[in-house]
Amino acid sequence: MEDNLSYMRTEAPLLAPLFRSDGQARLLSTLVLTGDELSISDLAKRAELAYPTAHREVARLVDAGILSERRVGRTRLVRANDESPLVGPLRHILTVVTGPVVILAEELARIDGIEAAFLYGSFAARMLGEGGAAPNDIDLMVLGEPDVDAVYEACTRVESAVRRPVNPTILTPQEFAASSGFLNNVRSGSAVAVIGGLPWH
């Protein structure tokens, strides 16, 4: 996702307009869905936010009791505050809204033979702020030569968590490079990287 600069939105996200901004949703996802404790600079990098933006968002969320912080030397470490009554419901919402990228990345990283994976179609478009109807499912492109059954089993587990069908298409990089109406539409449309960069960038 590091190459996908159009993902750096700060407006209210179309998939979940209850969040103040898309950046806030990404920042919360990075902490709430993983349980990680991070410095603000590491958090900014993982959530793809400028450091000052991450710093402001963290201050708001610490004040609200959603995040907790501690200092190790001069470093501020922040994490989701599991004692907050808001964190549990937030985790459920974020799992459905931004969870597909986070959870798919974790699941697919365990499978050998995957060179790249990305979301495309309407779910990716809504993540990138493009208008349209709420997506009913999630389209996933997997490039490489993984165990097909393992990919489908991973997608089934993710479906249960995010409450949307996950439709994987598995191709070798050579097959993906071919010209067809479907593949041309995928390459020219919206996409959000899950593993590796987008293969045409």
C-alpha positions as CSV (number, residue, x, y, z in Angstrom):
1,M,0.0,0.0,0.0
2,E,3.0,2.3,0.3
3,D,2.8,3.1,-3.4
4,N,-0.9,3.9,-3.4
5,L,-0.8,7.6,-2.7
6,S,-4.5,8.1,-3.6
7,Y,-5.3,6.1,-0.4
8,M,-4.1,9.1,1.7
9,R,-7.6,10.6,2.3
10,T,-8.5,12.6,5.3
11,E,-12.2,13.2,4.6
12,A,-14.9,11.1,6.3
13,P,-14.6,7.6,4.8
14,L,-17.4,6.4,2.6
15,L,-17.4,2.9,4.0
16,A,-18.0,4.2,7.5
17,P,-18.8,7.9,7.7
18,L,-19.2,7.7,11.5
19,F,-15.4,8.1,11.7
20,R,-14.1,11.6,11.8
21,S,-11.7,10.9,8.9
22,D,-10.3,8.1,6.8
23,G,-7.0,8.6,8.5
24,Q,-8.6,8.2,11.9
25,A,-10.2,4.9,10.7
26,R,-6.8,3.6,9.5
27,L,-5.0,4.7,12.6
28,L,-7.6,3.0,14.8
29,S,-7.5,-0.2,12.7
30,T,-3.8,-0.4,13.0
31,L,-4.0,-0.5,16.8
32,V,-7.5,-1.9,17.6
33,L,-7.4,-4.8,15.1
34,T,-3.9,-5.9,15.8
35,G,-3.5,-5.2,19.5
36,D,0.0,-3.8,18.8
37,E,1.7,-1.2,20.9
38,L,3.5,1.3,18.7
39,S,5.4,4.5,18.8
40,I,3.7,7.4,17.1
41,S,6.2,7.4,14.3
42,D,5.7,3.7,13.6
43,L,2.0,4.1,13.9
44,A,2.1,7.0,11.3
45,K,4.1,4.8,8.9
46,R,1.8,1.8,9.2
47,A,-1.4,3.9,9.0
48,E,0.1,5.9,6.1
49,L,-0.4,9.2,7.8
50,A,1.9,12.2,8.2
51,Y,3.5,12.3,11.6
52,P,1.7,15.6,12.7
53,T,-1.7,14.1,11.7
54,A,-1.0,10.9,13.6
55,H,0.1,12.9,16.6
56,R,-3.1,15.0,16.6
57,E,-5.3,11.9,16.2
58,V,-3.5,10.0,19.0
59,A,-4.0,13.0,21.3
60,R,-7.7,13.1,20.6
61,L,-8.1,9.3,21.1
62,V,-6.0,9.3,24.3
63,D,-8.2,12.1,25.7
64,A,-11.3,10.1,24.8
65,G,-9.9,7.0,26.6
66,I,-9.9,4.9,23.4
67,L,-6.1,4.7,23.4
68,S,-3.7,4.4,26.3
69,E,-0.1,5.5,26.3
70,R,3.0,5.0,28.2
71,R,6.5,6.4,28.0
72,V,9.7,4.4,27.5
73,G,12.5,6.9,27.8
74,R,11.5,9.7,25.4
75,T,9.3,7.4,23.3
76,R,5.5,7.5,23.6
77,L,4.0,4.1,23.0
78,V,0.2,3.9,22.3
79,R,-2.2,1.0,22.1
80,A,-5.9,0.3,22.2
81,N,-7.3,0.8,25.7
82,D,-9.2,-2.5,26.3
83,E,-10.6,-1.1,29.5
84,S,-12.6,1.4,27.5
85,P,-16.2,0.4,26.8
86,L,-15.9,1.8,23.3
87,V,-13.0,-0.4,22.1
88,G,-15.0,-3.6,21.8
89,P,-17.7,-2.1,19.6
90,L,-15.1,-0.2,17.7
91,R,-13.3,-3.5,17.0
92,H,-16.5,-5.0,15.5
93,I,-17.1,-1.9,13.3
94,L,-13.4,-1.7,12.1
95,T,-13.3,-5.4,11.3
96,V,-16.1,-4.9,8.8
97,V,-14.9,-1.6,7.4
98,T,-11.2,-1.8,7.2
99,G,-10.6,-5.3,8.5
100,P,-10.4,-6.9,5.1
101,V,-7.0,-5.4,4.3
102,V,-5.6,-6.0,7.8
103,I,-7.0,-9.5,8.3
104,L,-6.4,-10.7,4.7
105,A,-2.7,-9.6,5.0
106,E,-2.3,-11.6,8.2
107,E,-4.0,-14.7,6.7
108,L,-2.3,-14.6,3.3
109,A,1.1,-14.0,4.8
110,R,1.0,-17.5,6.2
111,I,0.6,-19.0,2.7
112,D,3.7,-19.8,0.6
113,G,3.8,-18.9,-3.1
114,I,2.0,-15.5,-3.0
115,E,3.9,-12.7,-4.7
116,A,1.2,-10.0,-4.4
117,A,-2.4,-9.6,-3.4
118,F,-4.8,-6.7,-3.7
119,L,-8.4,-5.7,-3.5
120,Y,-10.2,-4.4,-6.6
121,G,-13.7,-3.6,-7.6
122,S,-16.3,-1.7,-5.6
123,F,-14.9,-2.4,-2.1
124,A,-11.5,-1.0,-3.1
125,A,-13.2,2.0,-4.8
126,R,-15.1,2.8,-1.6
127,M,-11.9,2.5,0.4
128,L,-10.3,5.0,-1.9
129,G,-13.2,7.4,-1.6
130,E,-14.9,6.9,-4.9
131,G,-18.6,7.3,-4.7
132,G,-21.2,4.5,-5.3
133,A,-23.4,2.0,-3.6
134,A,-22.1,0.2,-0.5
135,P,-20.3,-3.0,-1.7
136,N,-21.9,-6.3,-1.0
137,D,-18.7,-8.4,-1.4
138,I,-14.9,-8.1,-1.6
139,D,-12.9,-8.9,-4.7
140,L,-9.4,-10.2,-4.1
141,M,-6.7,-10.8,-6.7
142,V,-3.9,-13.2,-5.6
143,L,-0.8,-13.4,-7.8
144,G,1.6,-16.3,-7.6
145,E,1.4,-20.1,-7.3
146,P,0.0,-20.7,-3.8
147,D,-1.9,-23.7,-2.6
148,V,-5.4,-22.8,-4.0
149,D,-7.2,-24.6,-1.1
150,A,-5.2,-22.7,1.4
151,V,-6.2,-19.4,-0.2
152,Y,-9.9,-20.3,-0.3
153,E,-9.8,-21.5,3.4
154,A,-8.2,-18.2,4.4
155,C,-10.9,-16.2,2.5
156,T,-13.6,-18.2,4.3
157,R,-12.1,-17.3,7.7
158,V,-12.0,-13.7,6.7
159,E,-15.6,-13.8,5.4
160,S,-16.7,-14.9,8.9
161,A,-14.9,-11.9,10.5
162,V,-15.8,-9.1,8.1
163,R,-19.3,-10.4,7.3
164,R,-18.9,-10.0,3.5
165,P,-18.1,-12.6,0.9
166,V,-14.5,-12.6,-0.2
167,N,-14.1,-13.6,-3.9
168,P,-10.5,-14.6,-4.7
169,T,-9.1,-14.8,-8.2
170,I,-5.7,-16.6,-8.3
171,L,-3.4,-16.1,-11.2
172,T,0.3,-16.3,-12.0
173,P,2.0,-13.0,-12.7
174,Q,2.3,-14.1,-16.4
175,E,-1.5,-14.8,-16.5
176,F,-2.2,-11.4,-14.9
177,A,0.0,-9.6,-17.5
178,A,-2.2,-11.0,-20.4
179,S,-4.7,-8.8,-22.2
180,S,-8.4,-9.5,-21.6
181,G,-11.4,-7.4,-20.9
182,F,-11.6,-8.5,-17.3
183,L,-7.9,-8.0,-16.6
184,N,-7.8,-4.6,-18.4
185,N,-10.6,-3.4,-16.2
186,V,-8.9,-4.6,-13.1
187,R,-5.6,-2.9,-14.0
188,S,-7.4,0.4,-14.9
189,G,-9.7,0.4,-11.9
190,S,-9.4,1.0,-8.2
191,A,-7.1,-1.2,-6.2
192,V,-5.7,-1.5,-2.6
193,A,-2.6,-3.5,-2.0
194,V,-2.8,-6.3,0.7
195,I,0.6,-8.0,0.1
196,G,3.3,-6.3,-1.9
197,G,2.8,-3.4,-4.1
198,L,0.3,-3.1,-6.9
199,P,1.9,-5.1,-9.8
200,W,1.4,-2.4,-12.5
201,H,3.0,0.4,-10.4
